[in-house]
Amino acid sequence: MIFAPAKFPATMLVLQGQRVTLRPPKLRDFNQWVAVRKESRNFLEKWEPRWTSDELTVRAWRSRLRQAKSERKNGTGIAFLVTSTNGNELLGGITLFNIRRGVSQSAQIGYWMGVRHAGKGYMADALRLVVDFSFDRLLLHRIEAACIPGNTRSIRLLEKAGFQREGLLNSYLRINGEWQDHYLYALVQENFHGGFTGANVE
């Protein structure tokens, strides 16, 4: 069966976990977002596309929100902020993008975590929520993630989540100004058993 694109209004896109809550970004999140990103810049830059000169401006934030809204409306992507369930503190972000329907029924996933919150298992919880959502509600069959070989935190996270390494993508993405090789990881629906093999895996 081929499923039509799933289009969800933002109000339906709140994923509740025991430790984290995922929800679409809003304009009022700007101050928290820019504070976490600024504090975490040295921690994040080596794993991300090179930051622009206006990366942390409200104008750039508005542009991100417009893009997220457009992709959500078109059924091609869903961006979430990761917040603490007990206090709505912004911890990081996780995004489903390049959602493909038809014979593919697949998507790619990307994520980031603020430096003060890394290594505490928050992203493992967030990834679990997104995988469940992708398979159960979006009816996807396959989720892919690309990971720089030196990013050991991300490798541990993906492997403990059940993602399988499928190969090496040569000079795949331009990260921090340089073309970088990436491992390709994937998780298919029939191989997902609803749990991770470890807790604090970031």
Contacts in CASP RR format, 6 or more apart in sequence:
PFRMAT RR
TARGET T0000
AUTHOR 0000-0000-0000
METHOD contacts of the structure
MODEL  1
MIFAPAKFPATMLVLQGQRVTLRPPKLRDFNQWVAVRKESRNFLEKWEPR
WTSDELTVRAWRSRLRQAKSERKNGTGIAFLVTSTNGNELLGGITLFNIR
RGVSQSAQIGYWMGVRHAGKGYMADALRLVVDFSFDRLLLHRIEAACIPG
NTRSIRLLEKAGFQREGLLNSYLRINGEWQDHYLYALVQENFHGGFTGAN
VE
2 101 0 8 1.000
2 102 0 8 1.000
2 103 0 8 1.000
2 105 0 8 1.000
3 101 0 8 1.000
3 102 0 8 1.000
3 105 0 8 1.000
3 139 0 8 1.000
4 101 0 8 1.000
5 74 0 8 1.000
5 75 0 8 1.000
5 76 0 8 1.000
5 99 0 8 1.000
5 101 0 8 1.000
6 75 0 8 1.000
6 137 0 8 1.000
6 138 0 8 1.000
6 139 0 8 1.000
7 72 0 8 1.000
7 73 0 8 1.000
7 74 0 8 1.000
7 75 0 8 1.000
8 72 0 8 1.000
8 78 0 8 1.000
8 137 0 8 1.000
10 23 0 8 1.000
10 24 0 8 1.000
10 72 0 8 1.000
13 22 0 8 1.000
13 23 0 8 1.000
13 24 0 8 1.000
13 72 0 8 1.000
13 78 0 8 1.000
13 80 0 8 1.000
14 21 0 8 1.000
14 22 0 8 1.000
14 23 0 8 1.000
15 21 0 8 1.000
15 22 0 8 1.000
15 23 0 8 1.000
15 80 0 8 1.000
15 129 0 8 1.000
15 130 0 8 1.000
15 133 0 8 1.000
16 85 0 8 1.000
16 129 0 8 1.000
17 85 0 8 1.000
17 125 0 8 1.000
17 129 0 8 1.000
18 85 0 8 1.000
18 125 0 8 1.000
19 84 0 8 1.000
19 85 0 8 1.000
19 121 0 8 1.000
19 122 0 8 1.000
19 125 0 8 1.000
20 82 0 8 1.000
20 83 0 8 1.000
20 84 0 8 1.000
20 85 0 8 1.000
20 91 0 8 1.000
20 122 0 8 1.000
20 125 0 8 1.000
20 126 0 8 1.000
20 129 0 8 1.000
21 82 0 8 1.000
21 83 0 8 1.000
21 84 0 8 1.000
21 85 0 8 1.000
21 88 0 8 1.000
22 80 0 8 1.000
22 81 0 8 1.000
22 82 0 8 1.000
22 83 0 8 1.000
22 94 0 8 1.000
22 126 0 8 1.000
22 129 0 8 1.000
22 130 0 8 1.000
23 80 0 8 1.000
23 81 0 8 1.000
23 83 0 8 1.000
24 68 0 8 1.000
24 72 0 8 1.000
24 78 0 8 1.000
24 79 0 8 1.000
24 80 0 8 1.000
24 81 0 8 1.000
25 33 0 8 1.000
25 64 0 8 1.000
25 65 0 8 1.000
25 68 0 8 1.000
25 79 0 8 1.000
25 80 0 8 1.000
25 81 0 8 1.000
26 65 0 8 1.000
27 61 0 8 1.000
27 62 0 8 1.000
27 65 0 8 1.000
29 81 0 8 1.000
29 90 0 8 1.000
30 58 0 8 1.000
30 61 0 8 1.000
32 89 0 8 1.000
32 90 0 8 1.000
33 61 0 8 1.000
33 81 0 8 1.000
33 90 0 8 1.000
34 56 0 8 1.000
34 61 0 8 1.000
36 90 0 8 1.000
36 91 0 8 1.000
36 92 0 8 1.000
36 114 0 8 1.000
37 44 0 8 1.000
37 55 0 8 1.000
37 56 0 8 1.000
37 114 0 8 1.000
38 56 0 8 1.000
39 114 0 8 1.000
39 115 0 8 1.000
39 116 0 8 1.000
40 112 0 8 1.000
40 113 0 8 1.000
40 114 0 8 1.000
40 115 0 8 1.000
40 116 0 8 1.000
41 51 0 8 1.000
42 115 0 8 1.000
43 114 0 8 1.000
43 115 0 8 1.000
43 118 0 8 1.000
44 112 0 8 1.000
44 114 0 8 1.000
44 115 0 8 1.000
45 51 0 8 1.000
45 176 0 8 1.000
46 175 0 8 1.000
46 176 0 8 1.000
47 112 0 8 1.000
47 148 0 8 1.000
47 151 0 8 1.000
47 154 0 8 1.000
47 175 0 8 1.000
47 176 0 8 1.000
48 112 0 8 1.000
48 175 0 8 1.000
48 176 0 8 1.000
49 173 0 8 1.000
49 174 0 8 1.000
49 175 0 8 1.000
49 176 0 8 1.000
49 177 0 8 1.000
50 174 0 8 1.000
50 175 0 8 1.000
50 176 0 8 1.000
50 177 0 8 1.000
52 60 0 8 1.000
54 60 0 8 1.000
64 79 0 8 1.000
68 77 0 8 1.000
68 78 0 8 1.000
68 79 0 8 1.000
71 77 0 8 1.000
71 78 0 8 1.000
71 79 0 8 1.000
71 97 0 8 1.000
72 78 0 8 1.000
72 79 0 8 1.000
75 99 0 8 1.000
76 97 0 8 1.000
76 98 0 8 1.000
76 99 0 8 1.000
77 95 0 8 1.000
77 96 0 8 1.000
77 97 0 8 1.000
77 98 0 8 1.000
77 99 0 8 1.000
77 107 0 8 1.000
78 95 0 8 1.000
78 96 0 8 1.000
78 99 0 8 1.000
79 93 0 8 1.000
79 95 0 8 1.000
79 96 0 8 1.000
79 97 0 8 1.000
80 93 0 8 1.000
80 94 0 8 1.000
80 95 0 8 1.000
80 126 0 8 1.000
80 130 0 8 1.000
81 90 0 8 1.000
81 92 0 8 1.000
81 93 0 8 1.000
82 90 0 8 1.000
82 91 0 8 1.000
82 92 0 8 1.000
82 93 0 8 1.000
82 94 0 8 1.000
82 111 0 8 1.000
82 113 0 8 1.000
82 122 0 8 1.000
82 123 0 8 1.000
82 126 0 8 1.000
83 89 0 8 1.000
83 90 0 8 1.000
83 91 0 8 1.000
84 91 0 8 1.000
84 122 0 8 1.000
91 113 0 8 1.000
91 114 0 8 1.000
91 117 0 8 1.000
91 122 0 8 1.000
92 111 0 8 1.000
92 112 0 8 1.000
92 113 0 8 1.000
92 114 0 8 1.000
92 117 0 8 1.000
92 122 0 8 1.000
92 123 0 8 1.000
93 111 0 8 1.000
93 112 0 8 1.000
93 113 0 8 1.000
93 126 0 8 1.000
94 109 0 8 1.000
94 110 0 8 1.000
94 111 0 8 1.000
94 112 0 8 1.000
94 123 0 8 1.000
94 126 0 8 1.000
94 127 0 8 1.000
94 130 0 8 1.000
95 109 0 8 1.000
95 110 0 8 1.000
95 111 0 8 1.000
96 107 0 8 1.000
96 108 0 8 1.000
96 109 0 8 1.000
96 130 0 8 1.000
96 134 0 8 1.000
96 138 0 8 1.000
96 143 0 8 1.000
97 107 0 8 1.000
97 108 0 8 1.000
97 109 0 8 1.000
97 110 0 8 1.000
98 107 0 8 1.000
98 108 0 8 1.000
99 106 0 8 1.000
99 107 0 8 1.000
99 138 0 8 1.000
99 140 0 8 1.000
100 106 0 8 1.000
100 107 0 8 1.000
104 141 0 8 1.000
104 142 0 8 1.000
105 139 0 8 1.000
105 140 0 8 1.000
105 141 0 8 1.000
105 142 0 8 1.000
106 140 0 8 1.000
106 141 0 8 1.000
106 142 0 8 1.000
106 143 0 8 1.000
106 144 0 8 1.000
107 134 0 8 1.000
107 138 0 8 1.000
107 140 0 8 1.000
107 142 0 8 1.000
107 143 0 8 1.000
107 144 0 8 1.000
108 143 0 8 1.000
108 144 0 8 1.000
108 145 0 8 1.000
108 146 0 8 1.000
109 127 0 8 1.000
109 130 0 8 1.000
109 143 0 8 1.000
109 144 0 8 1.000
109 145 0 8 1.000
110 145 0 8 1.000
111 123 0 8 1.000
111 126 0 8 1.000
111 127 0 8 1.000
113 119 0 8 1.000
113 122 0 8 1.000
113 123 0 8 1.000
113 202 0 8 1.000
118 153 0 8 1.000
118 202 0 8 1.000
119 153 0 8 1.000
119 200 0 8 1.000
119 202 0 8 1.000
120 200 0 8 1.000
120 202 0 8 1.000
121 199 0 8 1.000
121 200 0 8 1.000
121 201 0 8 1.000
121 202 0 8 1.000
122 202 0 8 1.000
123 157 0 8 1.000
123 202 0 8 1.000
124 157 0 8 1.000
124 160 0 8 1.000
124 161 0 8 1.000
124 196 0 8 1.000
124 198 0 8 1.000
124 199 0 8 1.000
124 200 0 8 1.000
124 201 0 8 1.000
124 202 0 8 1.000
127 157 0 8 1.000
127 161 0 8 1.000
128 161 0 8 1.000
128 194 0 8 1.000
128 195 0 8 1.000
128 196 0 8 1.000
131 143 0 8 1.000
131 161 0 8 1.000
131 187 0 8 1.000
131 192 0 8 1.000
131 194 0 8 1.000
132 194 0 8 1.000
134 140 0 8 1.000
134 143 0 8 1.000
135 189 0 8 1.000
135 192 0 8 1.000
140 189 0 8 1.000
141 188 0 8 1.000
141 189 0 8 1.000
142 186 0 8 1.000
142 187 0 8 1.000
142 188 0 8 1.000
142 189 0 8 1.000
143 163 0 8 1.000
143 186 0 8 1.000
143 187 0 8 1.000
144 184 0 8 1.000
144 185 0 8 1.000
144 186 0 8 1.000
145 154 0 8 1.000
145 158 0 8 1.000
145 163 0 8 1.000
145 184 0 8 1.000
145 185 0 8 1.000
145 186 0 8 1.000
146 169 0 8 1.000
146 172 0 8 1.000
146 173 0 8 1.000
146 182 0 8 1.000
146 183 0 8 1.000
146 184 0 8 1.000
146 185 0 8 1.000
147 154 0 8 1.000
147 155 0 8 1.000
147 158 0 8 1.000
147 182 0 8 1.000
147 183 0 8 1.000
147 185 0 8 1.000
148 154 0 8 1.000
148 175 0 8 1.000
148 180 0 8 1.000
148 181 0 8 1.000
148 182 0 8 1.000
148 183 0 8 1.000
149 155 0 8 1.000
149 168 0 8 1.000
149 181 0 8 1.000
149 182 0 8 1.000
149 183 0 8 1.000
153 202 0 8 1.000
155 183 0 8 1.000
156 201 0 8 1.000
156 202 0 8 1.000
157 201 0 8 1.000
157 202 0 8 1.000
158 185 0 8 1.000
159 165 0 8 1.000
159 185 0 8 1.000
160 196 0 8 1.000
160 197 0 8 1.000
160 198 0 8 1.000
160 201 0 8 1.000
161 187 0 8 1.000
161 195 0 8 1.000
161 196 0 8 1.000
161 201 0 8 1.000
162 187 0 8 1.000
162 191 0 8 1.000
162 192 0 8 1.000
162 196 0 8 1.000
162 197 0 8 1.000
163 185 0 8 1.000
163 186 0 8 1.000
163 187 0 8 1.000
164 185 0 8 1.000
164 186 0 8 1.000
164 187 0 8 1.000
164 191 0 8 1.000
165 183 0 8 1.000
165 184 0 8 1.000
165 185 0 8 1.000
166 184 0 8 1.000
166 185 0 8 1.000
166 186 0 8 1.000
167 183 0 8 1.000
167 184 0 8 1.000
168 181 0 8 1.000
168 182 0 8 1.000
168 183 0 8 1.000
168 184 0 8 1.000
169 181 0 8 1.000
169 182 0 8 1.000
169 183 0 8 1.000
169 184 0 8 1.000
170 181 0 8 1.000
171 179 0 8 1.000
171 180 0 8 1.000
171 181 0 8 1.000
172 179 0 8 1.000
172 180 0 8 1.000
172 181 0 8 1.000
172 182 0 8 1.000
173 179 0 8 1.000
173 180 0 8 1.000
173 182 0 8 1.000
174 180 0 8 1.000
END
